[in-house]
Amino acid sequence: MGEDNTRSERPPDPKAAIRDRALALGFDAVGFTLAGLGGAAKRDLADYIARGHHGDMGWLADTAARRSDPQVLWPDARSIVVLGLNYAPGDDPMKLLGQPERGAISVYARNRDYHDLIKKRLKALARWMHGELACEVKVFVDTAPVMEKPLAQAAGLGWQGKHTNLVSREYGSWLFLGEVYTSLELTPDTAGSDRCGSCRRCLDICPTDAFTAPYQIDARRCISYLTIEHKGHIAAEFRAAMGNRIYGCDDCLAVCPWNKFAARTDEPAFLPRAELSAPRLADLARLNDAEFRALFAGSPIKRSGRDRFVRNVLIGLGNTGDAAQAPVAEALLDDASPLVRAMAAWALIRLADPRRVEDARRRRLAIEDDPAVRAEWNPV
């Protein structure tokens, strides 16, 4: 019998084959590193949690052991393929800050949830690796306990900038990340080198002074954290600084000089939906739960829920200083959510004339039983 040539053979250069396949699947950046993290990454995470800088994100502390050591997450992992997807915007995301009646939504959240797209492509790459390279694989995005940015730097995709996010020489601060853990032994790429130099634009631009030092951030002061992750009332000290940023904040990313090398993404799922590019705050404030879910179907914003989102919108509304917006806030004084009622009171106090505010104060305090909402009517 002749030799059976139907069995596929492993490519002579697995790394090159993986890279080619990843690029063919639509990834923009590909790098390789060992399934491990250095002591610095572990110490930084432990220090971050010990200082309480993670705020409400208790899952960071709960998963610290798995997060800081890929082999605790999956003992069979030997190498990690780190993938990047470009989501660079076509214009300056900060220009909307000059239109206070419009809501500024972070670039990453203006269309589809990137987790879905990345995971689909990661799974396609992992299936190919399993079939062609006879290896075991697992895929992860940032919803899993993975320290993506240190891994991306170790894999040569860039470096963690002073704003703590990844910076790429080719894509600036605009890369979504995902990983394929594999049992393959692959030669690691050269780690990325820090090229921030003396620049501190990202540190100086932060509206709430969230950076305690270069490369260190206190999430509890970060507008992205406050508008997305924080479940409670947003402290009064941060509200004016939020401006019209109603979901996330791109300031520290947008000012990075390395963005000059980034070309706008051509991925349709990342291009901004028209209704989320410059939405009117008044329209968003009026959304009920069903309307919120319909508008943000398939969007990462949907995960925050209507109440937290409208909380953010009302802060933006109060920051307009436009008395014509007062009726929008006043209509929400009777909302079922204390988060909404509290910020409706705060916005009305900033927008309406004193007599109108006093009438609303008397009416609401006669029936309001939530201490935080009552406190908004009687600020110290």
C-alpha positions in Angstrom: 0.0 0.0 0.0 1.2 3.5 -0.8 1.9 6.0 1.9 -1.2 7.7 3.4 -0.8 11.4 2.7 -4.3 12.4 4.0 -3.1 13.1 7.5 -2.2 16.7 8.1 1.2 17.4 9.4 2.2 20.1 11.9 3.5 23.2 10.2 7.3 23.5 10.4 7.0 26.9 12.0 3.9 26.9 14.4 4.4 30.5 15.4 4.3 31.8 11.8 1.3 29.6 11.1 -0.6 30.9 14.1 0.3 34.5 13.2 -0.9 34.0 9.6 -4.1 32.4 10.7 -4.8 35.1 13.3 -4.3 37.8 10.8 -6.5 36.1 8.3 -9.2 35.9 10.9 -9.1 39.7 11.3 -6.8 40.3 14.2 -4.5 43.2 13.8 -1.7 42.3 16.3 -0.3 38.9 17.3 2.4 38.1 19.9 3.6 35.2 21.9 4.7 34.8 25.5 5.3 32.1 28.2 2.4 31.1 30.4 3.7 33.1 33.4 4.0 36.6 34.8 7.0 38.1 36.5 7.1 39.0 40.2 6.5 42.7 39.4 3.1 42.1 37.9 2.0 40.1 40.9 3.3 42.6 43.4 1.6 45.5 41.5 -1.7 43.7 41.7 -1.4 42.8 45.3 -0.5 46.5 46.1 -3.4 47.8 44.1 -5.8 45.6 46.0 -4.2 46.3 49.4 -4.7 50.1 48.8 -8.3 49.6 48.0 -7.8 51.2 44.6 -10.1 48.6 42.9 -13.1 50.0 44.6 -16.3 48.0 44.0 -14.5 45.6 41.8 -14.3 42.8 44.4 -13.8 40.2 41.7 -10.2 41.5 41.3 -9.4 40.5 44.9 -11.4 37.3 44.7 -9.5 36.1 41.6 -6.1 37.5 42.4 -4.3 34.1 42.6 -5.6 33.0 39.2 -5.2 36.5 37.7 -1.5 36.8 38.7 -0.4 33.4 37.5 -1.7 31.9 34.2 -0.8 28.4 35.4 -3.1 28.7 38.4 -5.9 29.6 36.0 -4.9 26.6 33.7 -2.0 24.3 34.9 -1.5 22.8 31.4 -0.8 26.2 29.8 2.8 26.5 28.5 2.5 29.5 26.1 0.0 32.3 25.5 -0.9 33.8 22.1 -2.0 37.5 22.7 -4.2 39.0 20.1 -5.1 42.7 19.5 -7.9 44.3 17.5 -7.7 47.9 16.5 -10.6 50.1 17.5 -9.1 53.5 16.8 -11.7 56.2 16.2 -11.8 58.3 13.1 -11.9 61.6 14.9 -11.0 63.1 18.3 -13.2 61.5 21.0 -12.7 64.6 23.1 -14.4 67.0 20.7 -17.8 66.1 22.1 -16.8 67.5 25.5 -17.5 70.9 24.0 -21.2 70.1 23.4 -22.5 69.8 27.0 -26.1 69.0 25.9 -24.8 65.8 24.2 -23.7 62.7 26.0 -20.0 61.6 25.5 -19.8 57.8 25.4 -16.4 56.0 25.4 -15.2 55.0 21.9 -15.3 51.3 22.8 -19.0 51.4 23.7 -20.5 53.2 20.7 -21.4 50.0 18.8 -21.3 46.3 19.5 -19.9 44.7 22.6 -16.3 43.9 21.6 -16.2 40.8 23.9 -18.6 39.0 21.5 -16.5 39.7 18.4 -13.2 38.9 20.0 -14.4 35.7 21.6 -15.8 34.4 18.3 -12.4 35.0 16.5 -10.5 33.6 19.4 -12.5 30.4 19.3 -12.0 30.1 15.6 -8.2 30.4 16.0 -8.2 28.0 18.9 -10.2 25.4 16.9 -7.7 25.7 14.1 -4.7 25.4 16.5 -6.3 22.3 18.1 -6.8 20.7 14.8 -3.7 21.7 12.9 -1.2 21.7 15.8 -2.6 18.9 17.9 -2.5 21.1 21.1 -4.9 21.9 23.9 -6.3 25.4 24.0 -8.4 27.8 26.1 -9.5 31.3 25.1 -10.0 34.3 27.3 -11.0 38.0 27.1 -11.0 40.5 29.9 -14.1 39.0 31.6 -11.8 36.2 32.7 -9.2 36.5 35.5 -6.4 37.4 33.1 -3.8 40.3 33.5 -4.1 41.1 29.8 -1.9 44.2 29.7 1.2 42.7 31.3 0.8 39.7 29.0 0.5 41.9 26.0 3.6 43.7 26.9 5.5 40.4 27.5 4.3 39.3 24.1 5.7 42.4 22.4 2.4 44.1 21.5 3.3 47.3 23.2 3.9 48.5 26.8 1.8 49.7 29.7 1.8 53.4 29.5 1.7 55.9 32.4 -2.1 55.8 32.1 -1.8 52.0 32.9 -3.3 51.0 29.5 -1.5 49.3 26.7 0.3 51.6 24.2 1.2 50.2 20.8 3.7 51.8 18.3 1.3 50.9 15.5 -2.1 51.4 17.1 -1.6 53.9 20.0 -3.9 53.4 22.9 -6.6 51.7 20.8 -6.2 47.9 21.0 -8.8 45.4 22.3 -7.0 42.3 23.7 -7.7 38.6 23.9 -5.7 35.5 24.6 -5.4 31.9 23.6 -3.7 29.8 26.2 -2.1 26.7 24.8 -0.2 23.6 25.8 2.3 24.2 23.0 5.8 25.2 23.9 6.4 28.3 21.7 9.4 30.6 21.7 8.3 33.9 23.3 8.6 37.2 21.4 10.7 40.0 22.7 8.8 42.0 25.3 7.7 45.6 24.6 9.9 48.4 25.9 8.5 51.4 27.6 8.5 54.4 25.2 6.6 57.0 27.3 9.7 58.9 28.1 9.1 62.2 29.9 5.6 62.6 28.5 2.8 63.0 31.0 -0.1 64.2 28.9 -2.3 61.3 30.1 -1.6 62.1 33.7 -2.2 65.8 33.4 -5.5 65.5 31.4 -7.4 63.4 33.9 -10.4 65.4 35.1 -10.5 63.8 38.5 -6.8 63.3 39.3 -7.2 59.6 39.3 -3.5 58.9 38.8 -1.6 58.7 42.1 1.7 58.5 40.2 2.8 57.5 36.7 1.7 53.9 36.0 -0.7 53.9 39.1 -4.4 54.7 39.1 -7.0 54.8 41.9 -10.1 53.5 40.1 -12.3 55.0 42.7 -11.5 58.4 41.2 -11.6 57.3 37.6 -14.7 58.5 35.5 -14.7 55.2 33.6 -14.9 53.3 36.8 -17.5 55.7 38.3 -19.8 55.6 35.3 -19.4 51.9 34.4 -18.4 49.8 37.5 -19.6 51.8 40.5 -23.0 50.6 41.6 -23.9 53.3 44.1 -24.2 57.1 44.3 -21.4 59.0 42.7 -19.7 61.3 45.2 -20.4 65.0 44.8 -16.7 65.8 44.4 -16.5 64.1 41.0 -19.8 65.2 39.4 -18.7 68.6 38.0 -15.5 67.1 36.6 -17.5 64.4 34.8 -19.0 67.0 32.5 -21.0 65.2 29.9 -19.1 61.9 30.1 -22.0 59.5 30.7 -20.3 56.2 30.0 -16.5 55.9 30.3 -13.8 58.4 29.7 -11.2 58.5 26.9 -9.2 61.6 27.8 -6.0 59.8 28.9 -6.2 57.5 25.9 -7.0 60.3 23.4 -4.1 62.6 24.2 -1.4 59.9 23.8 1.1 61.0 21.2 1.5 57.5 19.9 -2.1 57.7 18.5 -0.7 59.6 15.5 0.4 56.3 14.1 -3.1 54.7 14.5 -5.4 54.4 11.5 -9.1 54.3 12.0 -10.5 50.9 12.5 -12.2 49.3 9.5 -14.1 46.8 11.6 -17.9 47.5 11.1 -18.7 46.4 14.6 -16.5 49.1 16.1 -17.7 52.0 13.9 -20.0 54.3 15.9 -23.7 53.9 15.6 -25.2 57.2 14.6 -27.6 57.3 17.6 -24.6 56.8 20.0 -22.2 59.3 18.4 -23.7 62.5 20.0 -26.9 61.6 21.7 -29.0 64.3 23.4 -28.8 64.0 27.2 -32.5 65.0 27.5 -33.5 62.1 25.3 -31.4 59.6 27.2 -32.7 60.8 30.5 -36.3 59.9 29.5 -35.5 56.3 28.7 -37.5 53.7 30.7 -36.1 50.2 31.2 -37.6 48.7 28.1 -36.5 51.6 25.9 -33.0 51.4 27.4 -32.7 47.7 26.7 -33.9 48.2 23.1 -31.5 51.1 22.4 -28.5 49.3 23.9 -29.2 45.7 22.7 -25.8 44.2 21.8 -23.9 47.1 23.5 -21.7 46.8 26.5 -23.7 49.7 28.0 -26.7 47.4 28.5 -24.8 45.6 31.3 -24.8 48.7 33.5 -28.6 48.8 33.6 -31.0 51.6 33.0 -30.8 53.1 36.5 -27.0 53.5 36.7 -27.0 54.9 33.1 -29.7 57.5 33.8 -27.8 58.4 37.0 -24.8 59.3 34.8 -27.0 61.1 32.3 -28.6 63.3 35.0 -25.1 64.3 36.2 -24.3 65.4 32.6 -27.7 67.2 32.5 -26.9 69.1 35.7 -23.6 70.1 34.3 -25.1 71.8 31.2 -26.2 74.8 33.3 -29.2 75.1 30.9 -32.3 76.0 32.8 -34.4 74.7 29.9 -33.3 71.2 31.0 -34.8 71.5 34.4 -38.2 69.9 33.5 -36.3 66.8 32.4 -34.7 66.4 35.8 -37.9 67.3 37.6 -39.8 64.6 35.8 -37.5 62.0 37.4 -37.9 63.1 41.0 -40.5 60.4 41.4 -38.5 57.6 39.7 -38.5 54.2 41.3 -34.7 54.1 41.5 -33.0 56.0 44.4 -30.0 56.4 42.1 -32.1 58.3 39.6 -34.1 60.3 42.2 -30.9 61.5 43.9 -29.3 62.7 40.7 -32.5 64.2 39.5 -32.6 66.3 42.7 -28.9 67.3 42.2 -29.5 68.3 38.6 -32.7 70.3 39.4 -30.9 72.2 42.1 -28.2 73.2 39.6 -30.7 74.1 36.8 -33.9 75.5 38.2 -34.7 78.8 39.9 -34.6 78.7 43.8 -38.4 78.9 44.2 -39.0 76.0 41.9 -36.3 74.0 43.7 -37.8 74.8 47.1 -41.3 73.7 46.0 -39.8 70.4 44.8 -37.8 70.0 48.0 -40.8 70.3 50.3 -42.8 67.9 48.2 -40.2 65.3 48.0 -38.9 65.4 51.6 -42.5 64.8 52.7 -42.4 61.3 51.1 -38.8 60.4 50.5 -37.5 57.6 52.7 -34.0 57.0 51.1 -31.3 58.7 53.2 -29.0 59.3 50.2 -31.8 61.0 48.3 -32.8 63.1 51.3 -29.1 64.1 51.6 -29.2 65.5 48.1 -32.0 67.8 49.1 -30.2 69.0 52.2 -26.5 69.2 51.1 -24.1 70.0 53.9 
